[in-house]
Amino acid sequence: MSGDPRAHAYRNVIITAATAGLAGLLFGYDTGVIAGALLQITPDFGLGSFESGLVVGAVPIGAVFGAWYASKFSDRQGRRKLILTSAVIFIVGAIASALSPDTLILVVSRVVIGCAIGVASAVAPVYISEIAPPDIRGRLVTFFQLAVTVGILVAYLVGLAFADANEGWRWMVGLGAVPAIALAIGIVRLPSSPRWLLMMGREQDAREALQRVRTEGPEAIELEIKEIESSMDTHEGTWKDLLKPGVKAALVVGIGLAILQQITGINTVIYYAPTIIQETGIDSDAASILASLGVGIVNVLMTVVALRLLDSRGRREMLFIGVSGISFSLFLLGLAFLIGADSALATIMAIFSLMLFVSSFASSLGPIFWLLNAEIYPLSVRSKAASAGTMTNWFF
């Protein structure tokens, strides 16, 4: 019994977005896992502050190159193929990190992981945007950011599980290969982006892809194909095309949001959450990771809230509220450090301010950047413009 074809198509598009969203989980897992792993890597390898910074900073460095690679090959190879490539690269990097005998190999392995994350973060939101129906596109693209927060939470749980294990950090970083394997297996079963197929002149393939993920009948699908074709330029966009008046304005928004997202210090907070909490007086690795777990839970819950509010409250209002909360939380965190590490009040203030910071970010800048960066550009330059926004995000 075949069942309702519309319900089947709706399930298909949800499964497609969720599977592609696993790319965000890779991003989030690595971002979160290094926070706990660094507590063990530092004494195991005798790292100083410079070496610790290299271990953490290797991923953003690799991600810049990964996003650049995506800008060059997303239109040529297709979104789905690049997501598969990123999953394979991540698997290699995660296993190499777990087996690293010294700091140099660990740093190089994390650069490889960064390349995978750069490709995935540039391509996956665009793929979801191009596969999703217009009426739920915003919600589905935000699946990527939700997956990022889930990845961070899972990483904190893994960090807690191995906090007291001998060389537990190797398990922490190595287990990142598991969701990457799931992504690699899942992505090969998904349809290619209909918009990319039309760019390649493969109209029948685009029609079949739309039939898998649309609840409307053949007439609506034909109309969507015509609308996509009418929005396409006859040539592949170049970097110079990004400076055209209509595109330039959108690019300013995308890059501006990328810079604003990063100067809040979100990656620093996520990377060093256990370390920050230890600095306020908690000595145990497990206790500091457990406190960070609360931050991860808040991150996921507030991203779910954002899914429901972004369309009803509007992007501008959510941004204003979120940035205000971020500013106040950082002020409180600074006060906690001024009070000193021997004060219970400082510990409480630090944990509260971290949770307020993450909840404010998760409901505003977190999802809004990825959402707008995936959909505001013309199709002919979308991959390059989205990659430019992603490169900026990782560069800062």
Secondary structure, DSSP 8 states (H G I E B T S, - for coil): ----HHHHHHHHHHHHHHHHHHHHHHHHHHHHHHHHHHHHHHHHHT--HHHHHHHHHHHHHHHHHHHHHHHHHHHHH-HHHHHHHHHHHHHHHHHHHHT--SHHHHHHHHHHHHHHHHHHHHHHHHHHHHHS-GGGHHHHHHHHHHHHHHHHHHHHHHHHHTTTSTTHHHHHHHTTHHHHHHHHHHHTTS---HHHHHHTT-HHHHHHHHHHH--S-HHHHHHHHHHHHHH--SS---GGGGGSHHHHHHHHHHHHHHHHHHHTTHHHHHHHHHHHHHHTT---HHHHHHHHHHHHHHHHHHHHHHHHHHHHH-HHHHHHHHHHHHHHHHHHHHHHHHH-TT-HHHHHHHHHHHHHHHHHHHTTHHHHHHHHHHHSS-GGGHHHHHHHHHHHHHH-
